[in-house]
Amino acid sequence: MTQPFVRGLDTRNPDQDVFFMRQALALAEGALYVPSPNPRVGCLIVREGQVLSQGATQVVGSHHAEIMALNDMKAKGLIAQGATVYVTLEPCSHHGRTPPCVDSLIAAQPKRVVFAHFDPNPSVAGRGMRALREAGIEVNVGVCADLALELNPGFVSRMTRGMPYVWMKAAVSLDGRTALNNGVSQWITGPEARADGHHWRARSCVVLTGIGTVRADNPKMNVRHVVTPRQPKRAVIDPGFEIAEDAAVLAGGDAFVFVGDSNPDKAARLAARGVQVVCVPEAAAPQAGQARRRIDMRAMMQWLAAQGHNEIHCEAGSGLNGALLDAGCVDELLVYMAPMLLGEGRSMAQLPVLTKLEGAKRFEFTEVKQLGTDIRVRARLPERWRELMQSIHLIESHTGKVQ
């Protein structure tokens, strides 16, 4: 008998679906930087408590996780007939860049298919489950759905809300300062925190900043401290189209500049270098005392979603951070906090002055992790996350839970 990759649980153990789904999720997480704009998906094929094959979604246009696992079985001279397939997302049932995975699974004739949650893509949305059941294959859905959503919040958000999932990254002191009054900020946090920040850049589709940060620091905004097969695109919000054409963030092209003012000649020169200039409507008239014009942040995010971008990593100054928060475009905060006090300095976000606590933007802590001498705090909008969770179970409520 072929030796398994992993020795599993006894098949009579009712917790085995969770056990193997967690392994499939680990495979998907191992491909975190790879498949954008496709979701990260992992797949295991198991018989009698033993893992026979495994796979994860590859670069866009290549094989999905189910096909990788089936090909792995074929290479070993094994068959999936009568086995159980664990996959972290409902198998696709439409022709996209690749053929439907559900057809290959049906042809392989497993006994069961277990997946974490429904695919929110309207082209799938329960059709994969129905095709499997019509072929006589037992289906179980909803195993580790909450963990699976953690891997693909942007994909689910784009499919259900028409918006990407946005996290705002900031490095701050204990008293919430991101820089001294003179702008000096390098370095508030240590090397471990900075490397972790590059992990979050690497998993995103787009790294977003503002013209103020570009002028002050001339950053590259690329991934350097972790190994990744794919660099995210870079984007600059620049209402007045002031960006220098030799700015480091534009080097190598594959970047966006979101502007309010058009300059066809400058846009054409940048386009020749692979930089796309996108005109976005302006937001409402600036409030009294507001120094800079603002483009419509929601319109910009909708444009990014329409282009297939799932997750946006924002690293910017307090002005842009405040504008994104004020427009309701930030889903999660990614705050790296150093054990120091800076006193007077620049804040994380410029927000309107409140007179009542009821008006505060309230987030929910989801993780605190130590990185060297610093800590990373994650906090998300609880109502936004609940919406995403409900969206991946919505089909289940209409069709009845499949056990």
Helices and strands as residue ranges (DSSP letters): H 16-30, E 42-47, E 50-56, H 65-75, E 84-87, H 101-108, E 112-115, H 127-134, E 138-141, H 145-151, H 153-161, E 165-172, E 177-180, H 191-203, E 206-210, H 211-217, E 233-237, G 248-250, E 255-259, H 264-271, E 275-279, H 297-306, E 311-315, H 318-326, E 332-337, E 345-347, G 357-359, E 364-371, E 374-380, H 382-399
